[in-house]
Amino acid sequence: MSAADDHAQIVRQAAHDGVRALLASPPDSDEGSAALRGVINWLVAEHGPAAVLDLAEELAVDLTEAFGALAAVEERDPLELADAWFHDERLPGVHDMAPGSEQADPPA
């Protein structure tokens, strides 16, 4: 296995560990946050701060897959479902970073 494969496997395991840490804790709890921070702190200590970017990407990919599956079951558009899930209304001053959106770049 190559170093890149090893790194990808470590990041996937950290993503899994982080999700499990939150699921094993009460929702929106300090306990869950502390457990997740423990996973992130370990990842940074062992693999450097750039590994956190890889972790964020892995979690975004996993979340996208989950929303796709949920949207298929609910027979809804995945983007519509994600928008409804995360917030009912867009927050003022928060730009949309999605590629192709009207405000993909933050205001200068």
Residue frames as a rotation matrix with the C-alpha (Angstrom) as fourth column:
MET 1
0.586 0.810 0.000 0.00
0.810 -0.586 0.000 0.00
0.000 0.000 -1.000 0.00
SER 2
-0.168 -0.657 0.735 1.34
0.610 -0.655 -0.446 3.43
0.775 0.373 0.510 -0.93
ALA 3
-0.858 -0.200 -0.472 1.79
0.500 -0.535 -0.681 6.34
-0.116 -0.821 0.559 1.46
ALA 4
-0.781 0.624 0.028 -1.15
-0.566 -0.725 0.392 8.10
0.265 0.290 0.919 -0.23
ASP 5
-0.062 0.762 -0.645 -3.32
-0.056 0.643 0.764 5.02
0.997 0.083 0.002 0.30
ASP 6
-0.423 -0.175 -0.889 -2.24
0.827 0.327 -0.457 4.85
0.371 -0.929 0.007 3.94
HIS 7
-0.991 0.031 -0.128 -3.08
0.021 -0.920 -0.390 8.54
-0.130 -0.390 0.912 4.41
ALA 8
-0.477 0.870 -0.128 -6.49
-0.600 -0.215 0.771 8.14
0.643 0.444 0.624 2.76
GLN 9
-0.031 0.440 -0.897 -7.25
0.395 0.830 0.394 5.15
0.918 -0.343 -0.200 4.98
ILE 10
-0.700 -0.285 -0.655 -6.22
0.712 -0.211 -0.670 7.09
0.053 -0.935 0.350 8.10
VAL 11
-0.920 0.392 0.014 -8.43
-0.392 -0.919 0.031 10.03
0.025 0.023 0.999 7.10
ARG 12
-0.199 0.882 -0.426 -11.39
-0.347 0.344 0.873 7.72
0.916 0.321 0.238 6.40
GLN 13
-0.186 0.085 -0.979 -10.91
0.747 0.659 -0.084 6.09
0.638 -0.747 -0.186 9.81
ALA 14
-0.927 -0.165 -0.336 -10.73
0.347 -0.715 -0.607 9.51
-0.140 -0.679 0.721 11.50
ALA 15
-0.651 0.759 0.019 -13.98
-0.608 -0.536 0.585 10.50
0.454 0.369 0.811 9.76
HIS 16
0.019 0.640 -0.768 -15.62
0.107 0.763 0.638 7.30
0.994 -0.095 -0.054 10.97
ASP 17
-0.458 -0.274 -0.846 -14.27
0.832 0.203 -0.516 7.79
0.313 -0.940 0.135 14.50
GLY 18
-0.997 0.075 0.014 -15.50
-0.076 -0.959 -0.274 11.41
-0.007 -0.275 0.962 14.57
VAL 19
-0.314 0.940 -0.136 -19.00
-0.586 -0.080 0.806 10.47
0.747 0.333 0.576 13.44
ARG 20
0.034 0.293 -0.955 -19.15
0.476 0.836 0.274 7.59
0.879 -0.464 -0.111 15.94
ALA 21
-0.803 -0.389 -0.451 -17.96
0.579 -0.332 -0.745 9.93
0.141 -0.859 0.492 18.71
LEU 22
-0.840 0.528 0.125 -20.82
-0.529 -0.848 0.024 12.32
0.119 -0.047 0.992 17.97
LEU 23
-0.076 0.861 -0.503 -23.44
-0.435 0.426 0.794 9.59
0.897 0.279 0.342 17.56
ALA 24
-0.166 -0.070 -0.984 -22.42
0.645 0.746 -0.162 8.02
0.746 -0.662 -0.079 20.88
SER 25
-0.903 -0.180 -0.391 -22.97
0.414 -0.616 -0.670 11.34
-0.120 -0.767 0.631 22.69
PRO 26
0.080 0.952 -0.296 -26.10
0.684 -0.269 -0.678 13.35
-0.725 -0.148 -0.673 23.38
PRO 27
0.286 0.077 0.955 -27.00
0.903 -0.354 -0.242 15.62
0.320 0.932 -0.171 20.44
ASP 28
0.374 -0.190 0.908 -25.26
0.097 -0.965 -0.242 19.02
0.922 0.178 -0.342 20.43
SER 29
0.972 0.016 -0.235 -23.44
0.233 0.082 0.969 18.17
0.034 -0.997 0.076 23.64
ASP 30
0.514 -0.846 0.141 -20.13
-0.857 -0.501 0.119 19.29
-0.030 -0.182 -0.983 25.09
GLU 31
0.216 -0.384 0.898 -19.32
-0.281 0.856 0.434 15.60
-0.935 -0.346 0.077 25.50
GLY 32
0.699 0.114 0.706 -19.71
0.578 0.492 -0.651 14.99
-0.421 0.863 0.278 21.76
SER 33
0.917 -0.379 0.121 -17.71
-0.240 -0.769 -0.593 18.09
0.318 0.515 -0.796 20.88
ALA 34
0.342 -0.820 0.459 -14.90
-0.840 -0.046 0.541 17.03
-0.422 -0.571 -0.704 23.20
ALA 35
0.303 -0.191 0.934 -14.85
0.158 0.976 0.148 13.53
-0.940 0.103 0.326 21.71
LEU 36
0.874 0.044 0.485 -14.72
0.486 -0.055 -0.872 14.93
-0.011 0.998 -0.070 18.18
ARG 37
0.757 -0.638 0.141 -11.95
-0.623 -0.770 -0.138 17.35
0.197 0.016 -0.980 19.15
GLY 38
0.314 -0.635 0.706 -10.02
-0.451 0.554 0.699 14.38
-0.835 -0.538 -0.112 20.52
VAL 39
0.525 -0.069 0.848 -10.13
0.642 0.686 -0.342 12.71
-0.559 0.724 0.405 17.10
ILE 40
0.910 -0.149 0.388 -9.12
0.200 -0.661 -0.723 15.94
0.364 0.735 -0.571 15.35
ASN 41
0.647 -0.701 0.300 -6.32
-0.744 -0.494 0.451 16.67
-0.168 -0.515 -0.841 17.83
TRP 42
0.304 -0.521 0.798 -4.95
0.048 0.844 0.534 13.15
-0.952 -0.124 0.281 17.34
LEU 43
0.692 0.016 0.721 -5.08
0.701 0.222 -0.678 13.57
-0.171 0.975 0.143 13.56
VAL 44
0.885 -0.380 0.269 -3.20
-0.262 -0.884 -0.386 16.89
0.385 0.271 -0.882 13.73
ALA 45
0.494 -0.724 0.481 -0.60
-0.697 0.000 0.717 15.54
-0.519 -0.689 -0.505 16.17
GLU 46
0.179 -0.405 0.897 0.08
0.180 0.909 0.375 12.42
-0.967 0.094 0.235 14.10
HIS 47
0.016 -0.057 0.998 -0.40
0.947 0.321 0.003 13.69
-0.321 0.945 0.059 10.53
GLY 48
-0.875 -0.480 -0.063 -0.20
0.451 -0.854 0.258 17.48
-0.178 0.198 0.964 10.61
PRO 49
-0.438 0.721 -0.537 -2.72
-0.120 -0.639 -0.760 20.27
-0.891 -0.268 0.366 10.21
ALA 50
-0.620 0.191 -0.761 -3.21
-0.785 -0.173 0.595 19.60
-0.018 0.966 0.257 6.49
ALA 51
-0.935 0.279 -0.216 -4.83
0.258 0.959 0.121 16.27
0.241 0.057 -0.969 7.41
VAL 52
-0.493 0.798 -0.348 -7.76
0.284 -0.231 -0.931 18.25
-0.823 -0.557 -0.113 8.83
LEU 53
-0.306 0.352 -0.885 -8.46
-0.829 -0.555 0.066 19.60
-0.467 0.754 0.462 5.34
ASP 54
-0.786 -0.014 -0.618 -8.49
-0.392 0.784 0.482 16.03
0.478 0.621 -0.622 4.07
LEU 55
-0.841 0.506 -0.192 -10.83
0.481 0.537 -0.693 15.10
-0.248 -0.675 -0.695 6.90
ALA 56
-0.330 0.733 -0.594 -13.21
-0.294 -0.678 -0.674 17.93
-0.897 -0.048 0.440 5.99
GLU 57
-0.439 0.127 -0.889 -13.20
-0.897 -0.005 0.442 16.78
0.052 0.992 0.116 2.37
GLU 58
-0.921 0.065 -0.384 -13.85
0.047 0.997 0.058 13.17
0.387 0.035 -0.922 3.37
LEU 59
-0.662 0.707 -0.249 -16.75
0.411 0.065 -0.909 14.20
-0.627 -0.704 -0.334 5.61
ALA 60
-0.283 0.552 -0.784 -18.23
-0.666 -0.702 -0.254 16.41
-0.691 0.450 0.566 2.88
VAL 61
-0.643 0.009 -0.766 -18.07
-0.650 0.523 0.552 13.53
0.405 0.853 -0.330 0.40
ASP 62
-0.908 0.300 -0.292 -19.68
0.394 0.848 -0.354 11.17
0.141 -0.437 -0.888 2.92
LEU 63
-0.504 0.745 -0.437 -22.39
0.094 -0.456 -0.885 13.71
-0.859 -0.487 0.160 3.74
THR 64
-0.414 0.305 -0.858 -23.07
-0.874 -0.395 0.281 14.22
-0.253 0.866 0.430 0.04
GLU 65
-0.809 0.084 -0.581 -23.53
-0.191 0.899 0.395 10.48
0.555 0.431 -0.711 -0.41
ALA 66
-0.795 0.528 -0.298 -25.85
0.532 0.373 -0.760 10.33
-0.290 -0.763 -0.578 2.59
PHE 67
-0.361 0.673 -0.645 -27.96
-0.359 -0.739 -0.571 13.24
-0.861 0.026 0.508 1.30
GLY 68
-0.584 0.110 -0.804 -28.12
-0.793 0.131 0.594 11.58
0.171 0.985 0.011 -2.11
ALA 69
-0.869 0.247 -0.429 -29.39
0.258 0.966 0.034 8.35
0.423 -0.081 -0.903 -0.58
LEU 70
-0.618 0.658 -0.429 -31.89
0.437 -0.166 -0.884 10.15
-0.653 -0.734 -0.185 1.67
ALA 71
-0.439 0.434 -0.787 -33.11
-0.668 -0.743 -0.038 12.29
-0.601 0.509 0.616 -1.24
ALA 72
-0.767 0.138 -0.627 -33.64
-0.445 0.590 0.674 9.17
0.463 0.796 -0.391 -3.36
VAL 73
-0.791 0.483 -0.375 -35.72
0.607 0.696 -0.383 7.56
0.076 -0.531 -0.844 -0.60
GLU 74
-0.326 0.664 -0.673 -37.73
0.375 -0.563 -0.736 10.74
-0.868 -0.492 -0.065 -0.09
GLU 75
0.021 0.262 0.965 -37.94
0.999 0.033 -0.030 11.35
-0.040 0.965 -0.261 -3.86
ARG 76
0.876 0.147 -0.459 -36.57
0.199 -0.978 0.066 14.89
-0.439 -0.149 -0.886 -3.45
ASP 77
0.668 -0.695 0.267 -33.81
0.051 -0.315 -0.948 16.90
0.743 0.646 -0.175 -5.04
PRO 78
0.249 -0.629 -0.737 -30.60
0.920 0.391 -0.022 16.44
0.302 -0.672 0.676 -2.99
LEU 79
-0.731 -0.535 0.423 -29.76
0.414 -0.841 -0.348 20.17
0.542 -0.079 0.836 -3.07
GLU 80
-0.013 0.828 0.560 -33.25
-0.387 -0.521 0.761 21.09
0.922 -0.207 0.328 -1.89
LEU 81
0.734 0.272 -0.622 -33.01
0.354 0.629 0.693 18.53
0.580 -0.729 0.365 0.89
ALA 82
-0.190 -0.893 -0.407 -29.57
0.929 -0.029 -0.370 19.77
0.319 -0.448 0.835 2.00
ASP 83
-0.663 -0.016 0.749 -30.74
0.005 -1.000 -0.017 23.39
0.749 -0.007 0.663 2.02
ALA 84
0.378 0.890 0.254 -33.76
-0.381 -0.101 0.919 22.48
0.844 -0.444 0.301 4.12
TRP 85
0.569 -0.205 -0.796 -31.69
0.628 0.734 0.260 20.30
0.531 -0.648 0.546 6.45
PHE 86
-0.392 -0.890 -0.232 -29.01
0.857 -0.262 -0.444 22.87
0.334 -0.373 0.866 7.25
HIS 87
-0.811 0.167 -0.561 -31.17
0.182 -0.839 -0.513 25.97
-0.557 -0.518 0.649 7.48
ASP 88
0.123 0.945 0.303 -34.59
0.836 0.065 -0.545 27.19
-0.534 0.320 -0.782 6.56
GLU 89
0.986 0.149 0.073 -33.33
0.165 -0.856 -0.490 30.63
-0.011 0.496 -0.868 5.56
ARG 90
0.202 -0.958 0.202 -29.95
0.730 0.010 -0.683 31.80
0.652 0.285 0.702 4.40
LEU 91
0.314 -0.195 -0.929 -28.07
0.811 -0.454 0.369 33.84
-0.493 -0.870 0.015 6.95
PRO 92
0.998 0.035 0.045 -27.46
0.053 -0.863 -0.502 37.46
0.021 0.504 -0.864 6.01
GLY 93
0.515 -0.855 -0.063 -23.92
-0.843 -0.518 0.146 38.12
-0.158 -0.022 -0.987 4.86
VAL 94
-0.108 -0.530 0.841 -23.11
-0.213 0.839 0.501 34.46
-0.971 -0.125 -0.204 4.30
HIS 95
-0.031 0.043 -0.999 -22.22
-0.984 -0.178 0.023 33.77
-0.176 0.983 0.048 0.69
ASP 96
0.844 0.347 0.408 -22.90
-0.232 0.924 -0.304 30.57
-0.483 0.162 0.861 -1.16
MET 97
-0.085 -0.985 -0.149 -19.62
-0.733 -0.040 0.679 28.85
-0.675 0.167 -0.719 -2.02
ALA 98
0.295 0.239 0.925 -21.15
0.293 0.899 -0.325 26.24
-0.910 0.367 0.195 -4.31
PRO 99
-0.811 -0.584 0.043 -19.57
0.186 -0.188 0.964 26.18
-0.555 0.790 0.261 -7.77
GLY 100
-0.688 0.530 0.496 -21.83
0.587 0.004 0.809 27.86
0.427 0.848 -0.314 -10.28
SER 101
0.210 0.768 -0.605 -23.69
0.948 -0.312 -0.068 29.87
-0.241 -0.559 -0.793 -7.68
GLU 102
0.696 0.138 0.705 -24.16
0.436 -0.861 -0.262 33.56
0.571 0.490 -0.659 -8.24
GLN 103
0.722 -0.419 0.551 -22.00
-0.646 -0.694 0.318 34.36
0.249 -0.586 -0.771 -5.21
ALA 104
0.822 -0.415 -0.389 -19.37
0.402 0.908 -0.120 31.65
0.403 -0.058 0.914 -5.50
ASP 105
-0.315 -0.947 0.062 -16.68
0.655 -0.264 -0.708 34.19
0.687 -0.183 0.704 -4.61
PRO 106
0.095 0.342 -0.935 -16.89
0.937 -0.347 -0.032 36.20
-0.335 -0.873 -0.354 -1.40
PRO 107
0.898 0.265 0.352 -17.50
0.374 -0.880 -0.294 39.92
0.232 0.396 -0.889 -1.84
ALA 108
-0.051 -0.986 0.157 -14.28
0.749 -0.142 -0.647 41.95
0.661 0.085 0.746 -2.11
